[in-house]
């Protein structure tokens, strides 16, 4: 189905694929009184595994070459400036290869047709290796028996090219609309004139397109029953776990519809069939996916107690009307995409029913910016008030590895000195519902994931400071959430642990992992918000990836800031969400000691080291400020630090 410049609805078939959790495996409650699921809900069509008997002659798959280029290669009529990796894969063996996966830079693609003996194929994957090193793997999941299993990896220095000269653009294909960026009101930079270029590609607008993705999916849909919530007038799927586990539980490949919205900095991909989730957030300046993507859809033992299962599919999901992951993380949502201003808005809806509480989620992306917005709207069309729970859950693995490092940091505003524990695996920490010091407990800095032993989830309770973030210092990349704390009082973090974590086999087959950032209108999972009869509640959040700062201390909708000091030096880092011009200022104990005019853009972080002078005190208050041309302050971070 094409997406046209007018409002277009994509209503997709069913699939089953949740936001917080208790980490003790749960079973479906007998009180749920499941009944058979309606036969009218179609399921995705699975492609069965091949059962052919292996032949004596074996294939040998290798990545023979790689180059970095646009998806359109050297063609002049490109509309996206996102570079990716073009791989050449060969079968050097004497036998034909069945289906296999090719991976590079955190991206994965299924070669469903396989590759004949002596054959060769070319494929393009988004993103590219940093520091000119490209790493790729063919058949990393071991689907193909090969004569040589030791030559499946590729690692080589590959240069990053300049863009080909653009030509006159051709008409857009059906199913894609482009929103042209509005002219900027900011003056051109004057400090450092840009060099004259023979060909300067026009900044692209926002595109929307439909596509498909193939995900290995366990056969859970055949073992689900429909239970009914009288309180919310909603049906939800319960897994007959005993029958499911007795079935053999082998995954098969299933093809799902996707919708992708893209500008020059971000690529957002939605999976409407599996809870309407924002499935992938790709930061094009680094080529990395910031959200977790599970290579399989596999029932985990978590979710609401009465439901007893959940799919850690990845991405960002919408959780209602109960705590944990809600009921609707795996059912199909409708999707509408429309142009708005210089960008596009995607609206996801769980239902249009008038007899129950419902949600619509608007995700907006403008041209020329490095952020996207999420606007949840909870609606009560009934004639009586309803107490409801809602959480947005982001499953994050910034840095392109599809798993966090030990140096991932949970970043909360400095004013947060205590949090409320939701659940924990280490007995020396305060128990569920108790307050816990933040970030250090008994001398251990719990903002760093590598200092955790077992799992931990906690709430700010209530949220203050209006931002929360994760930043993986090892990968120098992270994700920021900016929100109105007066309305969205919920901010929660969770991870599986590090020294003795929950086994990844509970939700995936490849050992990949993630951390979670949650946000909602109530302070904790125990709290609800009441929607009056015919009423609604809505708010808007700003989300954006950030990289290249060396760390993160403060963020708002304009910029993310890092500030460190030591040895008589201050290290500053600034990353903006849209084009910005003004003065970057450093103050010591309230007195300005450094100022520089800068013009900044998304994807181009500022990092500088500033000498504090020979007479700098042992400690002092440092302030990093973005001063607007009119004299206002666009972003600021202040902290007392050791200076030498």
C-alpha positions as CSV (number, residue, x, y, z in Angstrom):
1,X,0.0,0.0,0.0
2,X,1.5,3.4,-0.9
3,X,1.8,6.3,1.5
4,X,0.5,9.4,-0.4
5,X,0.8,13.2,0.5
6,X,-2.7,13.0,1.9
7,X,-3.5,11.1,5.2
8,X,-2.8,7.4,4.6
9,X,-3.8,4.6,6.9
10,X,-1.8,1.4,7.1
11,X,-4.0,-1.2,8.8
12,X,-2.0,-4.4,9.1
13,X,-2.6,-8.0,10.0
14,X,-2.1,-9.5,13.4
15,X,1.1,-10.6,15.0
16,X,1.9,-11.0,18.6
17,X,4.9,-9.3,20.1
18,X,5.9,-4.9,26.4
19,X,7.2,-1.7,29.4
20,X,8.9,-2.5,33.1
21,X,8.8,-5.8,34.9
22,X,9.1,-7.9,37.9
23,X,12.0,-10.2,37.0
24,X,10.7,-13.4,38.6
25,X,9.2,-15.6,35.8
26,X,5.4,-15.6,36.0
27,X,2.8,-18.0,34.7
28,X,-0.7,-16.9,33.4
29,X,-3.2,-16.5,36.2
30,X,-6.0,-19.0,36.3
31,X,-8.3,-16.1,37.2
32,X,-7.9,-14.7,33.7
33,X,-10.4,-17.3,32.4
34,X,-8.9,-17.5,28.9
35,X,-11.1,-18.4,26.0
36,X,-10.1,-19.3,22.4
37,X,-8.7,-16.3,20.5
38,X,-11.0,-15.0,17.8
39,X,-10.4,-16.9,14.5
40,X,-10.9,-13.7,12.5
41,X,-7.5,-12.3,13.5
42,X,-5.0,-13.3,10.8
43,X,-1.5,-14.3,11.7
44,X,1.8,-13.5,9.8
45,X,2.6,-16.1,7.3
46,X,5.7,-18.1,8.3
47,X,8.3,-19.4,5.8
48,X,9.0,-23.0,6.9
49,X,12.6,-24.1,7.4
50,X,14.1,-26.2,4.6
51,X,13.9,-30.0,5.4
52,X,16.1,-31.0,2.5
53,X,18.8,-33.6,3.3
54,X,22.3,-32.0,3.2
55,X,24.3,-33.0,0.1
56,X,27.9,-34.2,0.5
57,X,29.3,-31.1,-1.3
58,X,29.4,-28.2,1.1
59,X,29.4,-24.4,0.4
60,X,31.9,-21.9,1.7
61,X,30.6,-18.4,2.2
62,X,33.0,-15.4,2.4
63,X,32.8,-11.6,2.3
64,X,35.2,-10.9,-0.5
65,X,35.1,-7.1,-0.5
66,X,33.5,-4.1,1.0
67,X,33.1,-0.4,0.1
68,X,31.3,2.5,1.7
69,X,28.8,4.3,-0.6
70,X,25.2,5.5,-0.9
71,X,22.5,2.9,-1.3
72,X,22.2,4.2,-4.9
73,X,25.9,3.8,-5.4
74,X,27.5,6.5,-7.6
75,X,24.2,7.6,-9.2
76,X,23.5,11.3,-9.2
77,X,19.8,11.1,-8.4
78,X,20.1,10.3,-4.7
79,X,17.7,11.7,-2.1
80,X,19.4,10.4,1.0
81,X,23.0,11.3,2.0
82,X,23.3,8.3,4.4
83,X,26.3,6.2,3.6
84,X,26.3,2.5,4.1
85,X,28.4,-0.6,3.4
86,X,28.3,-2.4,0.1
87,X,29.4,-6.0,0.6
88,X,30.3,-8.6,-2.0
89,X,29.6,-12.2,-0.8
90,X,30.8,-15.2,-2.6
91,X,30.3,-19.0,-2.3
92,X,33.7,-20.5,-2.8
93,X,32.5,-24.0,-2.1
94,X,31.3,-26.9,-4.2
95,X,27.8,-27.0,-2.8
96,X,24.8,-24.6,-2.9
97,X,24.2,-22.5,0.3
98,X,20.7,-22.2,1.7
99,X,19.4,-19.0,3.4
100,X,21.9,-17.2,5.6
101,X,22.4,-13.8,7.3
102,X,24.9,-11.1,6.5
103,X,25.8,-8.6,9.2
104,X,27.8,-5.4,9.3
105,X,27.9,-2.4,11.7
106,X,25.0,-3.6,13.7
107,X,22.8,-4.1,10.7
108,X,21.6,-7.6,9.5
109,X,20.0,-8.8,6.3
110,X,18.6,-12.2,5.4
111,X,19.6,-13.7,2.1
112,X,16.5,-15.9,1.8
113,X,17.4,-17.3,-1.6
114,X,20.8,-18.6,-0.6
115,X,23.7,-18.6,-2.9
116,X,24.7,-21.2,-5.5
117,X,28.1,-22.8,-5.7
118,X,30.5,-20.4,-7.3
119,X,27.9,-17.6,-7.1
120,X,28.3,-14.0,-6.0
121,X,26.0,-11.4,-4.7
122,X,26.1,-7.7,-3.8
123,X,24.1,-6.2,-1.0
124,X,24.0,-2.8,0.9
125,X,23.6,-2.4,4.6
126,X,23.1,0.9,6.4
127,X,25.9,2.4,8.4
128,X,29.7,2.0,8.2
129,X,32.6,1.3,10.5
130,X,34.2,4.1,12.4
131,X,37.9,4.9,12.1
132,X,37.7,3.5,8.5
133,X,37.5,-0.1,9.8
134,X,34.7,-2.1,8.3
135,X,33.8,-5.4,10.0
136,X,31.3,-7.9,8.5
137,X,30.1,-11.5,9.0
138,X,28.5,-13.9,6.7
139,X,26.4,-16.7,8.2
140,X,27.3,-15.6,11.8
141,X,24.2,-17.6,13.0
142,X,25.5,-20.8,11.6
143,X,22.5,-21.7,9.4
144,X,24.7,-23.1,6.6
145,X,27.1,-26.1,7.1
146,X,30.3,-25.1,5.4
147,X,33.5,-26.7,4.3
148,X,35.4,-23.9,6.0
149,X,33.8,-22.3,9.1
150,X,36.8,-20.1,9.9
151,X,36.6,-17.6,7.1
152,X,33.2,-16.0,7.8
153,X,34.4,-12.7,9.1
154,X,35.8,-9.7,7.3
155,X,37.8,-6.8,8.7
156,X,39.5,-4.2,6.6
157,X,40.4,-0.5,6.4
158,X,37.8,1.0,3.9
159,X,38.0,4.7,3.0
160,X,35.0,7.0,3.5
161,X,34.2,8.6,0.1
162,X,32.9,12.0,-0.8
163,X,29.3,12.2,-2.2
164,X,28.8,12.0,-5.9
165,X,27.7,15.1,-7.7
166,X,23.9,15.5,-7.7
167,X,21.8,15.8,-10.8
168,X,18.3,17.0,-11.4
169,X,16.0,14.9,-9.2
170,X,13.5,12.6,-10.8
171,X,9.9,12.2,-9.6
172,X,9.3,10.4,-6.4
173,X,8.1,6.8,-6.5
174,X,4.6,6.1,-5.4
175,X,4.4,5.5,-1.6
176,X,6.9,8.2,-0.7
177,X,6.3,11.8,0.1
178,X,9.0,14.4,0.7
179,X,8.6,17.4,3.0
180,X,11.1,20.1,1.9
181,X,12.8,21.9,4.8
182,X,11.7,25.4,5.4
183,X,14.4,28.2,4.9
184,X,16.4,28.8,8.1
185,X,16.0,32.1,9.8
186,X,19.5,31.9,11.2
187,X,22.2,33.9,9.6
188,X,25.0,32.1,7.8
189,X,28.2,31.6,9.8
190,X,30.7,34.4,9.5
191,X,33.7,33.2,11.6
192,X,34.9,30.5,9.2
193,X,33.5,30.8,5.6
194,X,32.8,27.4,4.1
195,X,35.0,26.5,1.1
196,X,33.4,26.9,-2.3
197,X,32.2,23.6,-3.7
198,X,31.4,22.8,-7.3
199,X,28.5,20.6,-6.3
200,X,26.6,21.0,-3.0
201,X,23.7,18.5,-2.5
202,X,20.5,20.2,-1.3
203,X,19.7,19.0,2.2
204,X,17.0,16.3,1.8
205,X,13.6,16.6,3.3
206,X,11.6,14.0,5.2
207,X,10.7,10.8,3.4
208,X,8.2,8.1,4.3
209,X,8.2,4.7,2.7
210,X,6.8,1.2,3.3
211,X,8.9,-1.9,3.4
212,X,9.3,-5.3,5.0
213,X,11.6,-7.0,7.5
214,X,12.1,-10.7,8.2
215,X,12.3,-11.8,11.8
216,X,12.8,-15.3,13.1
217,X,9.6,-15.9,15.1
218,X,8.8,-18.6,17.6
219,X,5.4,-20.3,17.1
220,X,3.6,-18.6,20.0
221,X,0.6,-17.4,18.1
222,X,-0.7,-21.0,17.8
223,X,-0.8,-21.3,21.6
224,X,-2.4,-18.0,22.7
225,X,-5.8,-17.7,24.2
226,X,-7.8,-14.5,24.7
227,X,-8.5,-13.4,28.2
228,X,-10.9,-10.5,29.1
229,X,-10.3,-7.5,31.4
230,X,-13.7,-6.4,32.8
231,X,-12.1,-3.3,34.3
232,X,-10.8,-2.0,31.0
233,X,-13.2,-3.8,28.6
234,X,-10.2,-5.1,26.7
235,X,-9.1,-8.5,25.4
236,X,-5.5,-9.6,25.8
237,X,-3.5,-12.7,24.7
238,X,-2.4,-15.3,27.3
239,X,0.1,-18.0,26.3
240,X,-0.6,-21.6,27.0
241,X,3.0,-22.1,28.1
242,X,2.8,-25.8,28.7
243,X,1.5,-26.6,25.3
244,X,3.9,-24.1,23.7
245,X,7.0,-25.6,25.4
246,X,5.9,-29.1,24.5
247,X,5.7,-28.1,20.8
248,X,9.4,-28.0,20.0
249,X,9.5,-24.2,19.8
250,X,11.7,-23.9,16.7
251,X,11.5,-20.4,15.2
252,X,10.7,-19.8,11.5
253,X,11.1,-16.7,9.4
254,X,8.2,-14.3,9.3
255,X,7.9,-11.2,7.1
256,X,6.4,-8.1,8.7
257,X,5.4,-4.8,7.2
258,X,7.5,-1.7,8.2
259,X,7.1,2.0,7.7
260,X,10.2,4.2,7.7
261,X,10.4,7.9,8.2
262,X,13.8,9.5,7.5
263,X,15.6,12.9,7.4
264,X,19.3,13.6,6.9
265,X,20.1,12.7,10.6
266,X,17.6,10.1,11.7
267,X,15.9,7.0,10.3
268,X,12.8,5.8,12.3
269,X,11.3,2.5,11.4
270,X,7.9,1.3,12.8
271,X,6.6,-2.2,13.1
272,X,2.8,-1.8,13.2
273,X,2.0,-5.5,13.5
274,X,3.9,-5.9,16.7
275,X,2.4,-3.4,19.0
276,X,2.9,-0.4,16.7
277,X,6.3,0.0,18.1
278,X,9.0,2.4,16.9
279,X,11.2,-0.5,16.0
280,X,14.5,1.1,15.1
281,X,16.1,4.5,15.7
282,X,19.2,4.9,13.5
283,X,21.5,7.9,14.0
284,X,22.9,8.5,10.6
285,X,26.0,10.6,11.6
286,X,27.4,7.4,13.2
287,X,25.4,4.8,11.2
288,X,24.4,3.1,14.5
289,X,21.1,1.8,15.6
290,X,20.4,3.3,19.1
291,X,17.5,1.0,20.0
292,X,17.8,-2.7,20.7
293,X,16.7,-5.1,18.0
294,X,16.1,-8.7,19.0
295,X,16.9,-11.0,16.1
296,X,14.1,-13.3,17.3
297,X,10.6,-12.9,18.6
298,X,10.7,-15.2,21.6
299,X,8.2,-15.3,24.5
300,X,9.8,-14.2,27.7
301,X,8.5,-15.1,31.2
302,X,7.7,-11.4,32.0
303,X,4.8,-9.1,31.5
304,X,1.7,-8.3,33.6
305,X,1.1,-11.1,36.1
306,X,-2.2,-12.1,34.6
307,X,-0.7,-12.3,31.1
308,X,2.5,-14.0,32.1
309,X,4.5,-13.4,28.9
310,X,6.1,-10.7,26.8
311,X,8.1,-10.2,23.6
312,X,11.4,-8.2,24.0
313,X,11.2,-7.3,20.3
314,X,13.2,-4.1,20.8
315,X,12.6,-0.4,19.9
316,X,10.2,1.8,21.8
317,X,6.8,0.4,22.9
318,X,3.6,1.9,24.3
319,X,2.4,0.2,27.4
320,X,-1.2,0.4,28.7
321,X,-3.7,0.1,30.5
322,X,-1.8,-1.8,33.3
323,X,1.8,-1.7,34.7
324,X,4.7,-3.7,33.5
325,X,4.4,-3.9,29.7
326,X,0.6,-3.5,29.4
327,X,-1.5,-5.7,27.3
328,X,-1.0,-4.4,23.7
329,X,2.7,-4.9,23.0
330,X,2.1,-7.6,20.5
331,X,-1.3,-6.8,18.8
332,X,-1.5,-4.8,15.5
333,X,-1.9,-1.1,15.8
334,X,-3.1,1.1,12.9
335,X,-0.6,3.6,11.4
336,X,-1.3,6.9,9.6
337,X,1.5,9.0,8.1
338,X,0.9,12.6,7.0
339,X,3.1,15.6,6.0
340,X,3.2,18.4,8.6
341,X,5.2,21.6,8.1
342,X,8.7,20.7,7.0
343,X,8.3,17.1,8.2
344,X,6.0,14.2,8.8
345,X,3.9,12.8,11.6
346,X,3.2,9.2,12.2
347,X,0.0,8.4,14.3
348,X,-0.3,5.0,15.9
349,X,-3.6,3.9,17.4
350,X,-4.5,0.8,19.3
351,X,-8.3,1.1,18.7
352,X,-11.1,3.4,17.8
353,X,-13.5,1.6,20.1
354,X,-15.8,3.9,22.2
355,X,-16.4,1.6,25.1
356,X,-12.8,1.4,26.5
357,X,-9.8,3.5,27.3
358,X,-7.5,3.9,24.2
359,X,-4.3,5.5,23.1
360,X,-2.9,7.4,20.1
361,X,0.8,8.0,19.8
362,X,2.1,10.7,17.5
363,X,5.8,10.5,16.4
364,X,7.0,13.6,14.6
365,X,10.2,14.2,12.5
366,X,11.1,17.5,11.0
367,X,13.6,18.2,8.2
368,X,17.0,19.5,9.3
369,X,16.9,18.4,13.0
370,X,18.5,15.6,15.0
371,X,15.6,14.8,17.3
372,X,12.1,13.3,17.0
373,X,9.0,13.9,19.2
374,X,6.7,11.5,20.9
375,X,3.2,12.7,21.9
376,X,1.2,10.1,23.8
377,X,-2.5,10.8,24.1
378,X,-4.7,8.7,26.5
379,X,-8.4,9.0,25.8
380,X,-11.5,7.9,27.8
381,X,-14.5,8.0,25.4
382,X,-16.7,6.3,28.0
383,X,-19.3,7.9,30.3
384,X,-17.4,7.1,33.6
385,X,-13.9,8.0,34.9
386,X,-11.2,5.4,34.4
387,X,-7.9,4.9,36.3
388,X,-5.2,3.9,33.8
389,X,-1.5,3.2,33.7
390,X,0.7,4.2,30.7
391,X,4.4,4.0,30.1
392,X,6.6,4.5,27.1
393,X,9.4,2.0,27.2
394,X,12.6,2.5,25.2
395,X,14.8,-0.6,24.9
396,X,18.3,0.9,24.2
397,X,21.7,-0.3,23.1
398,X,23.5,2.8,21.8
399,X,26.7,2.4,19.9
400,X,25.9,-0.2,17.2
401,X,26.7,-3.4,19.1
402,X,23.2,-4.3,20.0
403,X,24.3,-4.6,23.6
404,X,25.5,-2.2,26.2
405,X,29.1,-2.1,27.5
406,X,30.1,-2.0,31.2
407,X,30.7,1.7,30.8
408,X,27.1,2.6,29.9
409,X,25.9,5.3,32.3
410,X,22.4,6.1,33.5
411,X,22.3,9.9,33.5
412,X,19.8,11.7,35.7
413,X,19.7,15.4,36.7
414,X,22.2,16.3,39.5
415,X,19.2,17.3,41.7
416,X,18.2,13.6,41.9
417,X,19.8,12.3,45.1
418,X,17.4,9.4,45.9
419,X,15.3,7.0,43.8
420,X,12.7,4.4,44.6
421,X,13.5,0.7,44.0
422,X,11.1,-1.2,41.8
423,X,12.9,-4.6,41.9
424,X,16.4,-5.8,42.5
425,X,18.4,-8.9,42.5
426,X,21.1,-7.9,45.1
427,X,19.9,-8.3,48.7
428,X,22.3,-5.6,50.0
429,X,20.3,-2.9,48.1
430,X,17.1,-1.5,49.5
431,X,14.0,-3.6,48.8
432,X,11.1,-2.9,46.4
433,X,9.3,0.3,47.3
434,X,12.1,1.6,49.4
435,X,14.2,4.7,48.8
436,X,17.8,4.3,47.7
437,X,20.6,6.9,47.5
438,X,21.6,8.0,43.9
439,X,24.0,7.6,42.3
440,X,26.3,6.0,45.0
441,X,25.2,3.3,47.4
442,X,27.8,2.2,50.0
443,X,30.5,3.8,47.9
444,X,29.5,2.0,44.7
445,X,28.5,4.3,41.7
446,X,25.3,2.6,40.4
447,X,25.1,5.1,37.5
448,X,27.7,2.8,35.8
449,X,26.3,-0.5,34.5
450,X,29.5,-2.3,35.1
451,X,29.2,-1.7,38.8
452,X,25.9,-3.7,39.0
453,X,25.9,-7.3,39.9
454,X,22.3,-8.4,39.3
455,X,19.3,-6.8,37.9
456,X,17.9,-3.5,39.2
457,X,14.9,-1.2,38.3
458,X,14.2,2.1,39.9
459,X,12.0,5.2,39.6
460,X,12.9,8.9,40.2
461,X,9.6,9.1,42.0
462,X,8.7,11.8,41.0
463,X,10.7,12.9,38.0
464,X,12.5,16.2,38.3
465,X,14.9,18.1,36.0
466,X,13.0,17.2,32.9
467,X,15.5,14.8,31.2
468,X,16.9,11.3,31.6
469,X,19.5,9.7,29.4
470,X,21.8,6.7,28.9
471,X,25.3,7.3,27.5
472,X,27.7,4.5,26.7
473,X,31.2,6.0,27.4
474,X,32.9,3.0,25.8
475,X,31.1,3.6,22.5
476,X,30.8,7.4,23.0
477,X,27.1,7.4,22.2
478,X,23.8,7.6,23.9
479,X,20.1,8.5,23.9
480,X,18.3,11.4,25.6
481,X,14.7,11.8,26.7
482,X,13.4,15.4,27.4
483,X,9.9,15.6,29.0
484,X,7.6,18.0,30.9
485,X,8.0,16.7,34.5
486,X,4.8,18.5,35.6
487,X,2.7,16.2,33.4
488,X,5.0,13.2,32.8
489,X,6.1,12.5,36.4
490,X,7.3,9.0,35.7
491,X,11.0,8.2,34.9
492,X,12.3,4.7,35.4
493,X,15.5,2.9,34.5
494,X,16.2,-0.9,34.3
495,X,19.0,-3.2,33.4
496,X,19.5,-7.0,33.7
497,X,22.7,-6.6,35.7
498,X,26.4,-7.1,34.8
499,X,28.4,-9.4,37.1
500,X,25.6,-11.9,37.4
501,X,22.9,-10.8,35.0
502,X,19.6,-12.4,34.1
503,X,20.4,-14.9,31.3
504,X,19.7,-13.5,27.8
505,X,18.3,-16.8,26.8
506,X,15.1,-15.7,28.5
507,X,14.3,-13.3,25.6
508,X,16.8,-14.0,22.8
509,X,19.0,-16.6,21.1
510,X,22.2,-14.6,20.4
511,X,23.2,-13.2,23.8
512,X,22.3,-9.6,22.8
513,X,21.0,-7.3,25.5
514,X,19.8,-3.8,26.3
515,X,18.8,-1.3,29.0
516,X,15.5,0.4,29.5
517,X,14.3,4.0,29.9
518,X,10.6,4.4,30.8
519,X,8.4,7.5,31.0
520,X,4.8,8.0,31.9
521,X,2.3,10.3,33.7
522,X,2.5,8.6,37.1
523,X,5.5,8.4,39.4
524,X,5.7,4.6,39.8
525,X,4.0,1.4,38.5
526,X,1.8,1.4,41.6
527,X,0.3,4.8,40.7
528,X,-2.4,5.5,38.1
529,X,-3.9,8.6,36.5
530,X,-7.6,9.0,36.3
531,X,-9.2,10.1,33.0
532,X,-12.6,11.7,33.5
533,X,-15.5,10.6,31.4
534,X,-14.9,11.9,27.9
535,X,-11.5,13.2,28.9
536,X,-8.0,12.8,27.7
537,X,-4.4,13.4,28.8
538,X,-1.5,14.3,26.4
539,X,2.0,15.6,26.5
540,X,5.0,15.9,24.2
541,X,8.5,14.5,24.7
542,X,11.7,15.1,22.7
543,X,14.1,12.2,22.1
544,X,17.4,12.3,20.3
545,X,20.7,10.3,19.9
546,X,23.9,12.0,20.8
547,X,27.6,11.0,20.2
548,X,31.1,12.2,20.4
549,X,30.9,14.1,23.8
550,X,33.0,11.7,25.9
551,X,30.2,11.6,28.4
552,X,26.9,13.4,29.3
553,X,26.0,15.6,32.3
554,X,23.0,17.7,31.2
555,X,20.4,17.8,28.4
556,X,17.4,19.8,27.2
557,X,15.6,20.1,23.9
558,X,18.3,22.3,22.5
559,X,21.5,20.5,23.4
560,X,23.3,17.8,25.4
561,X,26.3,19.0,27.4
562,X,29.3,17.4,29.0
563,X,31.7,19.1,31.4
564,X,34.7,17.6,33.1
565,X,37.8,19.0,34.8
566,X,41.2,18.1,36.2
567,X,44.9,18.9,35.9
568,X,44.1,22.6,35.4
569,X,42.0,21.9,32.4
570,X,38.3,21.9,31.6
571,X,36.9,19.5,28.9
572,X,33.7,20.6,27.3
573,X,31.3,18.8,24.9
574,X,28.2,20.2,23.2
575,X,25.8,18.4,20.8
576,X,22.9,20.4,19.4
577,X,19.6,19.1,18.1
578,X,19.2,21.6,15.3
579,X,21.4,24.3,13.7
580,X,22.5,26.7,16.4
581,X,24.6,29.9,16.4
582,X,25.8,31.8,19.5
583,X,28.5,31.9,22.1
584,X,29.8,28.9,24.1
585,X,30.8,30.3,27.5
586,X,32.8,28.8,30.5
587,X,32.5,30.4,33.9
588,X,34.6,29.7,37.1
589,X,32.9,30.6,40.4
590,X,30.5,32.8,38.4
591,X,33.2,34.7,36.5
592,X,33.5,34.3,32.8
593,X,36.9,32.9,31.8
594,X,36.4,31.8,28.2
595,X,34.0,32.6,25.4
596,X,33.9,31.6,21.7
597,X,31.4,32.1,19.0
598,X,30.3,28.9,17.4
599,X,27.9,27.7,14.7
600,X,26.9,24.1,15.5
601,X,24.8,21.5,13.7
602,X,23.4,18.1,14.6
603,X,25.9,15.3,14.2
604,X,28.9,17.7,14.6
605,X,29.7,17.7,18.3
606,X,31.9,20.4,19.8
607,X,34.7,19.1,22.1
608,X,37.4,21.4,23.4
609,X,40.0,21.4,26.3
610,X,40.3,24.8,28.0
611,X,43.2,25.8,30.2
612,X,42.0,27.2,33.5
613,X,45.2,29.2,34.3
614,X,48.1,28.8,36.7
615,X,46.3,30.2,39.7
616,X,43.2,28.0,39.5
617,X,42.0,26.8,42.9
618,X,41.9,23.1,44.0
619,X,38.1,23.0,43.5
620,X,35.5,25.4,42.2
621,X,32.2,25.8,40.5
622,X,32.3,25.5,36.7
623,X,29.5,26.5,34.4
624,X,29.1,25.6,30.8
625,X,26.6,27.8,29.0
626,X,25.2,28.2,25.5
627,X,24.4,31.9,25.1
628,X,22.0,32.9,22.4
629,X,22.6,36.0,20.3
630,X,19.9,37.9,22.0
631,X,21.4,37.4,25.4
632,X,19.3,34.4,26.5
633,X,20.6,31.0,27.8
634,X,19.8,28.1,25.6
635,X,21.4,25.4,27.7
636,X,23.6,25.4,30.9
637,X,25.3,23.0,33.2
638,X,26.9,23.9,36.6
639,X,28.7,21.7,39.0
640,X,31.4,21.9,41.7
641,X,34.5,20.0,40.5
642,X,38.1,19.3,41.4
643,X,40.1,21.5,39.1
644,X,43.7,20.4,39.6
